[in-house]
Amino acid sequence: MEGLSQDLKEAEKNMGQTLMAVYTVRREGAEATDEPSHVGIVIEGVENVALGCAMFFGLIYALNLSFPDKLKCTFEFIQKTVMNLSGQRLSPKVLALKNKLVQE
């Protein structure tokens, strides 16, 4: 149990050094109530790729964001196949890719 406690302390220390931000870009002359032309997420200070991915998906979930259309299958593959989150139902494209990877 002590090893787990040490891991939690290390995770808390690393989280304190992490910067996360959501930014929006509006066209020049746009009103405050106009839809943004771009929305992005910045995560800095994470040296572990797996932790960065987990934080990224957690932020998307917490803010109830949808995946960008052009990256929807990529994000679905990472979320459901690599991270094994909500992997019961896969889209046909992601299922085909998963089956090809399992066969090889």
PyMOL commands that place a pseudoatom at each C-alpha (Angstrom):
pseudoatom trace, name=CA, resn=MET, resi=1, chain=A, elem=C, hetatm=0, pos=[0.000, 0.000, 0.000]
pseudoatom trace, name=CA, resn=GLU, resi=2, chain=A, elem=C, hetatm=0, pos=[2.918, 2.305, 0.639]
pseudoatom trace, name=CA, resn=GLY, resi=3, chain=A, elem=C, hetatm=0, pos=[3.952, 2.144, -3.043]
pseudoatom trace, name=CA, resn=LEU, resi=4, chain=A, elem=C, hetatm=0, pos=[0.480, 3.305, -4.054]
pseudoatom trace, name=CA, resn=SER, resi=5, chain=A, elem=C, hetatm=0, pos=[0.626, 6.159, -1.558]
pseudoatom trace, name=CA, resn=GLN, resi=6, chain=A, elem=C, hetatm=0, pos=[3.979, 7.239, -3.002]
pseudoatom trace, name=CA, resn=ASP, resi=7, chain=A, elem=C, hetatm=0, pos=[2.545, 7.109, -6.544]
pseudoatom trace, name=CA, resn=LEU, resi=8, chain=A, elem=C, hetatm=0, pos=[-0.378, 9.332, -5.490]
pseudoatom trace, name=CA, resn=LYS, resi=9, chain=A, elem=C, hetatm=0, pos=[1.990, 11.866, -3.930]
pseudoatom trace, name=CA, resn=GLU, resi=10, chain=A, elem=C, hetatm=0, pos=[4.067, 11.906, -7.115]
pseudoatom trace, name=CA, resn=ALA, resi=11, chain=A, elem=C, hetatm=0, pos=[0.929, 12.348, -9.266]
pseudoatom trace, name=CA, resn=GLU, resi=12, chain=A, elem=C, hetatm=0, pos=[-0.266, 15.247, -7.101]
pseudoatom trace, name=CA, resn=LYS, resi=13, chain=A, elem=C, hetatm=0, pos=[3.152, 16.905, -7.398]
pseudoatom trace, name=CA, resn=ASN, resi=14, chain=A, elem=C, hetatm=0, pos=[3.118, 16.527, -11.195]
pseudoatom trace, name=CA, resn=MET, resi=15, chain=A, elem=C, hetatm=0, pos=[-0.453, 17.856, -11.458]
pseudoatom trace, name=CA, resn=GLY, resi=16, chain=A, elem=C, hetatm=0, pos=[0.603, 20.983, -9.580]
pseudoatom trace, name=CA, resn=GLN, resi=17, chain=A, elem=C, hetatm=0, pos=[3.173, 21.666, -12.300]
pseudoatom trace, name=CA, resn=THR, resi=18, chain=A, elem=C, hetatm=0, pos=[0.721, 21.157, -15.154]
pseudoatom trace, name=CA, resn=LEU, resi=19, chain=A, elem=C, hetatm=0, pos=[-0.910, 24.006, -17.016]
pseudoatom trace, name=CA, resn=MET, resi=20, chain=A, elem=C, hetatm=0, pos=[-4.235, 23.350, -18.708]
pseudoatom trace, name=CA, resn=ALA, resi=21, chain=A, elem=C, hetatm=0, pos=[-6.156, 25.931, -20.651]
pseudoatom trace, name=CA, resn=VAL, resi=22, chain=A, elem=C, hetatm=0, pos=[-9.054, 26.164, -23.065]
pseudoatom trace, name=CA, resn=TYR, resi=23, chain=A, elem=C, hetatm=0, pos=[-8.909, 29.045, -25.520]
pseudoatom trace, name=CA, resn=THR, resi=24, chain=A, elem=C, hetatm=0, pos=[-11.274, 30.468, -28.115]
pseudoatom trace, name=CA, resn=VAL, resi=25, chain=A, elem=C, hetatm=0, pos=[-10.610, 32.586, -31.181]
pseudoatom trace, name=CA, resn=ARG, resi=26, chain=A, elem=C, hetatm=0, pos=[-13.207, 34.937, -32.633]
pseudoatom trace, name=CA, resn=ARG, resi=27, chain=A, elem=C, hetatm=0, pos=[-13.026, 36.678, -35.982]
pseudoatom trace, name=CA, resn=GLU, resi=28, chain=A, elem=C, hetatm=0, pos=[-11.994, 40.323, -35.927]
pseudoatom trace, name=CA, resn=GLY, resi=29, chain=A, elem=C, hetatm=0, pos=[-14.990, 42.525, -35.199]
pseudoatom trace, name=CA, resn=ALA, resi=30, chain=A, elem=C, hetatm=0, pos=[-17.079, 39.649, -33.807]
pseudoatom trace, name=CA, resn=GLU, resi=31, chain=A, elem=C, hetatm=0, pos=[-19.427, 40.271, -30.907]
pseudoatom trace, name=CA, resn=ALA, resi=32, chain=A, elem=C, hetatm=0, pos=[-18.924, 38.510, -27.564]
pseudoatom trace, name=CA, resn=THR, resi=33, chain=A, elem=C, hetatm=0, pos=[-22.072, 36.462, -28.216]
pseudoatom trace, name=CA, resn=ASP, resi=34, chain=A, elem=C, hetatm=0, pos=[-20.873, 35.233, -31.673]
pseudoatom trace, name=CA, resn=GLU, resi=35, chain=A, elem=C, hetatm=0, pos=[-19.687, 31.640, -32.044]
pseudoatom trace, name=CA, resn=PRO, resi=36, chain=A, elem=C, hetatm=0, pos=[-15.892, 31.295, -31.900]
pseudoatom trace, name=CA, resn=SER, resi=37, chain=A, elem=C, hetatm=0, pos=[-14.115, 30.409, -35.129]
pseudoatom trace, name=CA, resn=HIS, resi=38, chain=A, elem=C, hetatm=0, pos=[-11.741, 28.106, -33.250]
pseudoatom trace, name=CA, resn=VAL, resi=39, chain=A, elem=C, hetatm=0, pos=[-11.567, 26.417, -29.835]
pseudoatom trace, name=CA, resn=GLY, resi=40, chain=A, elem=C, hetatm=0, pos=[-8.449, 24.684, -28.566]
pseudoatom trace, name=CA, resn=ILE, resi=41, chain=A, elem=C, hetatm=0, pos=[-6.993, 22.958, -25.529]
pseudoatom trace, name=CA, resn=VAL, resi=42, chain=A, elem=C, hetatm=0, pos=[-3.438, 23.417, -24.255]
pseudoatom trace, name=CA, resn=ILE, resi=43, chain=A, elem=C, hetatm=0, pos=[-1.817, 21.005, -21.805]
pseudoatom trace, name=CA, resn=GLU, resi=44, chain=A, elem=C, hetatm=0, pos=[1.748, 21.862, -20.731]
pseudoatom trace, name=CA, resn=GLY, resi=45, chain=A, elem=C, hetatm=0, pos=[4.112, 20.384, -18.200]
pseudoatom trace, name=CA, resn=VAL, resi=46, chain=A, elem=C, hetatm=0, pos=[3.231, 16.720, -18.780]
pseudoatom trace, name=CA, resn=GLU, resi=47, chain=A, elem=C, hetatm=0, pos=[6.228, 14.534, -19.556]
pseudoatom trace, name=CA, resn=ASN, resi=48, chain=A, elem=C, hetatm=0, pos=[4.242, 11.281, -19.597]
pseudoatom trace, name=CA, resn=VAL, resi=49, chain=A, elem=C, hetatm=0, pos=[2.307, 10.852, -22.859]
pseudoatom trace, name=CA, resn=ALA, resi=50, chain=A, elem=C, hetatm=0, pos=[-0.228, 8.481, -21.284]
pseudoatom trace, name=CA, resn=LEU, resi=51, chain=A, elem=C, hetatm=0, pos=[-0.994, 10.993, -18.519]
pseudoatom trace, name=CA, resn=GLY, resi=52, chain=A, elem=C, hetatm=0, pos=[-1.341, 13.772, -21.095]
pseudoatom trace, name=CA, resn=CYS, resi=53, chain=A, elem=C, hetatm=0, pos=[-3.812, 11.692, -23.126]
pseudoatom trace, name=CA, resn=ALA, resi=54, chain=A, elem=C, hetatm=0, pos=[-5.809, 10.810, -20.023]
pseudoatom trace, name=CA, resn=MET, resi=55, chain=A, elem=C, hetatm=0, pos=[-5.962, 14.475, -19.010]
pseudoatom trace, name=CA, resn=PHE, resi=56, chain=A, elem=C, hetatm=0, pos=[-6.991, 15.446, -22.544]
pseudoatom trace, name=CA, resn=PHE, resi=57, chain=A, elem=C, hetatm=0, pos=[-9.867, 12.957, -22.660]
pseudoatom trace, name=CA, resn=GLY, resi=58, chain=A, elem=C, hetatm=0, pos=[-10.873, 13.889, -19.107]
pseudoatom trace, name=CA, resn=LEU, resi=59, chain=A, elem=C, hetatm=0, pos=[-11.059, 17.542, -20.092]
pseudoatom trace, name=CA, resn=ILE, resi=60, chain=A, elem=C, hetatm=0, pos=[-13.132, 16.741, -23.191]
pseudoatom trace, name=CA, resn=TYR, resi=61, chain=A, elem=C, hetatm=0, pos=[-15.498, 14.680, -21.018]
pseudoatom trace, name=CA, resn=ALA, resi=62, chain=A, elem=C, hetatm=0, pos=[-15.705, 17.274, -18.216]
pseudoatom trace, name=CA, resn=LEU, resi=63, chain=A, elem=C, hetatm=0, pos=[-16.490, 20.095, -20.649]
pseudoatom trace, name=CA, resn=ASN, resi=64, chain=A, elem=C, hetatm=0, pos=[-18.909, 17.902, -22.629]
pseudoatom trace, name=CA, resn=LEU, resi=65, chain=A, elem=C, hetatm=0, pos=[-17.081, 18.618, -25.889]
pseudoatom trace, name=CA, resn=SER, resi=66, chain=A, elem=C, hetatm=0, pos=[-17.495, 16.625, -29.066]
pseudoatom trace, name=CA, resn=PHE, resi=67, chain=A, elem=C, hetatm=0, pos=[-14.596, 15.321, -31.118]
pseudoatom trace, name=CA, resn=PRO, resi=68, chain=A, elem=C, hetatm=0, pos=[-13.704, 17.319, -34.259]
pseudoatom trace, name=CA, resn=ASP, resi=69, chain=A, elem=C, hetatm=0, pos=[-15.259, 15.728, -37.359]
pseudoatom trace, name=CA, resn=LYS, resi=70, chain=A, elem=C, hetatm=0, pos=[-11.914, 15.143, -39.093]
pseudoatom trace, name=CA, resn=LEU, resi=71, chain=A, elem=C, hetatm=0, pos=[-10.423, 13.413, -36.022]
pseudoatom trace, name=CA, resn=LYS, resi=72, chain=A, elem=C, hetatm=0, pos=[-13.516, 11.627, -34.730]
pseudoatom trace, name=CA, resn=CYS, resi=73, chain=A, elem=C, hetatm=0, pos=[-12.359, 8.117, -35.700]
pseudoatom trace, name=CA, resn=THR, resi=74, chain=A, elem=C, hetatm=0, pos=[-8.834, 8.742, -34.398]
pseudoatom trace, name=CA, resn=PHE, resi=75, chain=A, elem=C, hetatm=0, pos=[-10.089, 9.932, -31.016]
pseudoatom trace, name=CA, resn=GLU, resi=76, chain=A, elem=C, hetatm=0, pos=[-12.644, 7.115, -30.855]
pseudoatom trace, name=CA, resn=PHE, resi=77, chain=A, elem=C, hetatm=0, pos=[-9.898, 4.554, -31.543]
pseudoatom trace, name=CA, resn=ILE, resi=78, chain=A, elem=C, hetatm=0, pos=[-7.649, 5.984, -28.829]
pseudoatom trace, name=CA, resn=GLN, resi=79, chain=A, elem=C, hetatm=0, pos=[-10.484, 6.273, -26.316]
pseudoatom trace, name=CA, resn=LYS, resi=80, chain=A, elem=C, hetatm=0, pos=[-12.177, 2.932, -26.881]
pseudoatom trace, name=CA, resn=THR, resi=81, chain=A, elem=C, hetatm=0, pos=[-9.363, 0.655, -28.052]
pseudoatom trace, name=CA, resn=VAL, resi=82, chain=A, elem=C, hetatm=0, pos=[-6.124, 1.991, -26.602]
pseudoatom trace, name=CA, resn=MET, resi=83, chain=A, elem=C, hetatm=0, pos=[-7.481, 3.394, -23.325]
pseudoatom trace, name=CA, resn=ASN, resi=84, chain=A, elem=C, hetatm=0, pos=[-10.303, 0.813, -23.076]
pseudoatom trace, name=CA, resn=LEU, resi=85, chain=A, elem=C, hetatm=0, pos=[-12.927, 3.414, -22.111]
pseudoatom trace, name=CA, resn=SER, resi=86, chain=A, elem=C, hetatm=0, pos=[-16.519, 2.781, -23.188]
pseudoatom trace, name=CA, resn=GLY, resi=87, chain=A, elem=C, hetatm=0, pos=[-15.326, 0.215, -25.709]
pseudoatom trace, name=CA, resn=GLN, resi=88, chain=A, elem=C, hetatm=0, pos=[-18.471, -1.871, -26.007]
pseudoatom trace, name=CA, resn=ARG, resi=89, chain=A, elem=C, hetatm=0, pos=[-19.742, -0.220, -29.196]
pseudoatom trace, name=CA, resn=LEU, resi=90, chain=A, elem=C, hetatm=0, pos=[-17.287, 0.728, -31.910]
pseudoatom trace, name=CA, resn=SER, resi=91, chain=A, elem=C, hetatm=0, pos=[-18.034, 2.472, -35.176]
pseudoatom trace, name=CA, resn=PRO, resi=92, chain=A, elem=C, hetatm=0, pos=[-17.520, 0.274, -38.263]
pseudoatom trace, name=CA, resn=LYS, resi=93, chain=A, elem=C, hetatm=0, pos=[-14.267, 2.056, -39.232]
pseudoatom trace, name=CA, resn=VAL, resi=94, chain=A, elem=C, hetatm=0, pos=[-12.747, 1.719, -35.770]
pseudoatom trace, name=CA, resn=LEU, resi=95, chain=A, elem=C, hetatm=0, pos=[-13.890, -1.903, -35.447]
pseudoatom trace, name=CA, resn=ALA, resi=96, chain=A, elem=C, hetatm=0, pos=[-12.284, -2.765, -38.801]
pseudoatom trace, name=CA, resn=LEU, resi=97, chain=A, elem=C, hetatm=0, pos=[-8.991, -1.175, -37.709]
pseudoatom trace, name=CA, resn=LYS, resi=98, chain=A, elem=C, hetatm=0, pos=[-9.076, -2.955, -34.359]
pseudoatom trace, name=CA, resn=ASN, resi=99, chain=A, elem=C, hetatm=0, pos=[-9.704, -6.307, -36.068]
pseudoatom trace, name=CA, resn=LYS, resi=100, chain=A, elem=C, hetatm=0, pos=[-6.792, -5.732, -38.476]
pseudoatom trace, name=CA, resn=LEU, resi=101, chain=A, elem=C, hetatm=0, pos=[-4.460, -4.911, -35.583]
pseudoatom trace, name=CA, resn=VAL, resi=102, chain=A, elem=C, hetatm=0, pos=[-5.535, -7.961, -33.585]
pseudoatom trace, name=CA, resn=GLN, resi=103, chain=A, elem=C, hetatm=0, pos=[-4.946, -10.296, -36.567]
pseudoatom trace, name=CA, resn=GLU, resi=104, chain=A, elem=C, hetatm=0, pos=[-1.352, -9.152, -37.079]
for i in range(1, 104): cmd.bond("trace and resi %d" % i, "trace and resi %d" % (i + 1))
show_as sticks, trace
zoom trace
